Structure formats: structure tokens, C-alpha cells
Amino acid sequence: MRQGPEKITLSQGTIKLPEFRVFSKVGLLLKEHHQFSSFADAWISSYLDSGKQLYCRDNCSGCCHLAVHATFPEAVAVASELSTQQTAALAGYVERIKNAHKDWGNLKSYLKEHRQKLGPCPFLNQKGSCTIYPLRPLTCRALLSTRPAAWCTVDFSELNNWDKQAYESSLDRQVVAWPTHYVAETQDFGQQLEKTLLETMQREKGWALSGNFAIMVWLEQTCRLSDVTSKNEFQELLATNELNSNLLLDFINHN
């Protein structure tokens, strides 16, 4: 008997997960978000108890200008839950990507262009708050800042040597993913959970996908990307939608 949509309980409330076409156990695997929240809460409590400080706050949104890399199952979870306003913001973001991606020569130029010109995550509202917070991807959950929010928007390639040295010398290398100011342990744990999601999807569906989170949400919402059965079909879908850049998505075939 087919089960109905599952529910997971996070600190922000109870969420009903849609019945995914991606693979049968994705609802269970998305409980990893809850697992991560428990892990992060314990880590943060211990860190703050040691007298140190984290700077992530509602409305700071500095990291929301970065390109968000996530797994496809996480994108599917969001695609079916968007409001009309969120869908319009997402479409605008995708259009900006389409107009810009042909000029990106490498990953560095993509990340810099995204941060400086493409605007923030389409799921950020005008107050600087995340509108999909209970279902935000693991990569967002894992990014904890040990420096004030202003540092999350700095382009380090534009700093002079003195400023770079002063910044790097201020970092606690036992805590951060050096040379960034973001906590390493939460990122490592989030990556482990992402790996589980991708391995399960590949095992059950024959392929897996990761990459630009918002692009995957849009492709699922508008094109039913989860119905793709081969890499050729995937590439044709990207070409049709003017999104055929290897910097945006990583398609993994079953071995």
C-alpha cells in the first residue's frame, strides 16, 4: 500500500513532505534535516558556552548572496511548496542566470558574478528573511559565521595584503574551514548527509544530481526534471531551457 505524505517535525514546526517522484525513500532521508538541526544545536550550545560568539541572525542575509549548492531531493521538497510570489522571484532569478552564464569562464568567475551581480537567493524576502527556512538545504544550515555579517559579503580578491593577513590571523583554525570564517564541523556533517541523499537517489533511480539549488527547484517545478531517465535527456532539457552550463549542475550516472 502506498503511504501518504510523511511529516517531519523541526524546531520551526511540523512540515508535510510531498509524495516525491524522485525516489521512494526521499521523505525519510529528508529527516536528515532534523538530524542536522539536532547536531547543530548541540554544537552551537557547546561553542557559546565556551565564551565564543556566532554572528548568524535573522535578516543578516549576507550568505544569501552566495551561490547555493544542494542536492536534487532537497530542491524537489521545495518545488511543490512555492507560493505565486516565490515562483515569480524564482523565475526572475533563472532569467538572470540564463543571461549571464555564457560569460562565465570558470568556477571562480561564476561564484564572483553570482555574489556581485545576480542578486540574492530568490527565496529571500524584502526583509532579508528566508521564506523556505524549514526546508532550506543542508548547505545553508551548515554555514555558521564566526565573524560579523559584513564579512560574508566581502570579495577577498579585492582586499589588500594587509587586510587579508589581519583577517586570516583573526581566525580560529581549530573551528573554521580555513581560510573562511565559517564553522568546519557543521559543514563536514552536512556534506556527509548530502552524500547519503545522493547515494540513495543514484541507487534507486539510476542517477543523481546536485548543483545550483534554485535552478533545480525551477527545473522540477516547470519541467518535471525528476522524470528524466538518462543523461542525454537531462542535457537536452538544459539546452532547451538555455541552462547548459557545467558550472550549474552535476549529473551523476549509475555505475
C-alpha positions in Angstrom: 0.0 0.0 0.0 1.3 3.4 -0.9 1.8 5.7 2.1 0.7 9.3 2.1 3.0 12.2 2.6 5.3 12.0 5.6 5.6 14.6 8.2 8.8 15.8 9.9 9.0 18.0 13.0 11.6 20.7 13.1 12.2 23.4 15.7 10.1 25.7 13.4 7.1 23.4 13.3 5.6 20.4 11.5 6.0 20.1 7.8 4.1 17.8 5.4 6.5 16.4 2.8 5.1 15.9 -0.7 5.0 12.5 -2.3 8.1 12.7 -4.4 8.7 11.1 -7.8 12.4 11.2 -7.2 12.8 8.0 -5.2 10.8 6.2 -2.7 12.8 6.9 0.5 13.4 10.6 0.0 10.9 11.6 2.6 12.8 9.5 5.2 16.1 10.9 4.0 14.9 14.5 4.4 14.6 13.7 8.1 18.3 14.3 7.9 17.4 18.0 8.1 16.0 17.3 11.5 19.1 15.2 12.4 21.3 18.1 11.3 19.4 20.6 13.4 19.9 18.4 16.5 23.6 18.2 15.7 24.0 21.9 15.0 22.0 22.9 18.1 24.3 20.8 20.3 27.4 22.2 18.7 26.3 25.8 18.9 25.4 25.4 22.6 28.8 24.0 23.4 30.5 26.7 21.4 28.6 29.5 23.0 29.2 28.0 26.5 32.9 28.3 25.9 32.6 32.1 25.7 32.8 32.4 21.9 30.3 34.0 19.6 28.4 33.2 16.3 27.0 36.1 14.2 24.2 34.5 12.2 20.9 36.3 12.8 17.6 36.6 11.1 17.7 39.4 8.4 21.5 39.4 8.2 21.4 37.6 4.8 25.0 38.1 3.8 25.5 34.5 2.9 22.2 34.5 0.9 24.1 36.3 -1.9 26.3 33.2 -2.4 25.5 30.5 -5.0 23.7 27.8 -3.0 24.8 24.2 -3.9 22.5 21.5 -2.8 21.1 18.0 -3.7 18.2 17.4 -6.0 15.9 15.8 -3.4 16.2 19.0 -1.3 15.1 21.0 -4.4 12.2 18.7 -5.1 11.0 19.2 -1.5 10.7 23.0 -2.1 9.4 22.9 -5.7 5.9 21.8 -4.7 5.6 24.2 -1.9 6.1 27.6 -3.5 3.7 30.5 -3.5 2.9 32.6 -6.5 5.2 35.3 -5.2 8.1 32.9 -4.6 7.6 31.4 -8.1 7.8 34.8 -9.7 11.0 35.6 -7.8 12.5 32.3 -8.8 11.6 32.9 -12.5 13.4 36.2 -12.3 16.5 34.6 -10.9 16.6 31.9 -13.5 16.3 34.5 -16.3 19.3 36.4 -14.9 21.2 33.1 -14.8 20.3 32.4 -18.5 21.5 35.9 -19.5 24.8 35.6 -17.6 26.1 32.1 -17.6 27.6 32.1 -21.1 30.2 34.7 -19.9 31.5 32.6 -17.1 34.8 31.1 -18.0 35.3 29.1 -14.8 34.0 28.4 -11.3 35.7 31.4 -9.8 34.0 33.8 -12.3 30.6 32.1 -11.7 30.9 32.5 -7.9 32.1 36.1 -8.1 29.4 37.1 -10.6 26.7 35.4 -8.5 27.7 37.3 -5.4 28.1 40.7 -7.0 25.5 40.9 -9.8 22.8 38.2 -9.8 21.1 39.3 -6.6 20.4 37.3 -3.5 18.7 33.9 -3.3 15.2 34.2 -4.8 13.7 32.8 -1.6 14.9 35.7 0.4 12.2 38.3 1.2 12.5 42.1 1.2 13.1 42.0 5.0 16.1 39.7 4.5 14.5 36.6 5.9 14.4 33.1 4.3 10.9 32.2 3.1 11.7 28.5 2.9 13.5 28.3 6.2 12.1 25.0 7.5 13.1 23.3 4.2 16.3 25.2 3.5 19.0 22.9 2.2 21.8 21.4 4.3 24.4 23.7 2.8 22.5 26.7 4.2 22.0 25.0 7.6 25.7 24.3 7.8 27.0 27.8 7.2 27.7 29.3 10.6 29.7 32.5 10.8 32.3 33.2 13.4 32.7 36.8 12.1 30.1 39.7 11.7 27.8 39.5 8.8 29.7 42.2 6.8 32.5 39.6 6.3 30.0 37.3 4.5 29.7 39.8 1.6 33.4 40.7 1.2 35.2 39.8 -2.0 38.6 38.7 -0.7 40.2 39.1 -4.1 39.8 42.8 -3.7 41.4 43.1 -0.3 44.9 44.4 0.1 47.6 42.1 1.6 47.5 43.8 5.0 43.7 43.3 5.3 43.9 39.7 4.2 46.6 38.9 6.7 44.7 40.6 9.5 41.6 38.7 8.6 43.4 35.3 8.4 45.2 35.9 11.7 41.9 36.5 13.5 40.5 33.1 12.6 40.4 30.1 14.9 41.8 27.4 12.8 40.6 24.7 15.1 37.0 25.8 14.4 36.7 27.2 10.9 37.1 25.8 7.4 40.2 27.9 6.8 40.7 30.4 5.1 36.9 31.1 5.5 35.3 32.2 8.8 32.6 29.5 8.6 32.5 26.6 11.0 34.1 23.5 9.6 32.4 20.8 11.7 28.8 21.7 10.7 29.8 21.8 7.0 31.5 18.4 7.3 28.4 16.9 8.9 26.1 18.4 6.3 28.3 17.1 3.5 28.0 13.6 4.9 24.2 13.8 4.9 24.3 15.2 1.3 26.3 12.2 0.3 23.7 9.8 1.7 21.0 11.6 -0.2 22.8 11.4 -3.5 23.9 7.8 -3.0 20.4 6.7 -2.2 19.0 8.5 -5.2 21.6 7.1 -7.5 20.9 3.5 -6.2 17.2 3.8 -6.6 16.8 5.9 -9.7 20.0 5.2 -11.6 21.2 8.8 -11.5 21.7 11.6 -9.0 22.0 15.4 -9.3 23.5 18.3 -7.3 24.2 21.9 -8.1 22.6 25.3 -8.1 19.7 24.9 -5.7 17.3 27.5 -7.2 17.9 26.2 -10.8 17.0 22.7 -9.7 13.9 23.9 -7.9 12.8 25.8 -11.1 13.5 22.8 -13.4 11.5 20.5 -11.2 8.6 22.9 -10.9 8.4 23.8 -14.6 9.8 20.8 -16.4 9.4 17.8 -14.0 13.1 17.2 -14.0 12.6 14.2 -11.8 11.0 12.3 -14.7 14.3 12.4 -16.6 15.6 8.9 -17.3 19.0 9.5 -18.9 21.9 11.9 -19.1 21.1 12.7 -22.8 17.5 13.6 -21.8 18.9 15.7 -19.0 21.3 17.6 -21.3 18.5 18.2 -23.9 16.3 19.6 -21.1 19.1 22.0 -20.1 19.8 23.1 -23.7 16.1 23.7 -24.4 15.9 26.0 -21.3 19.3 27.7 -22.1 20.9 26.4 -18.9 23.5 24.1 -20.4 26.5 25.1 -18.3 28.6 22.6 -16.4 29.1 25.1 -13.6 25.4 25.0 -12.6 24.6 21.3 -12.3 26.4 17.9 -11.8 24.6 14.9 -13.2 25.8 11.5 -11.9 25.1 8.3 -13.8 24.6 5.0 -12.2 27.8 2.9 -12.3 
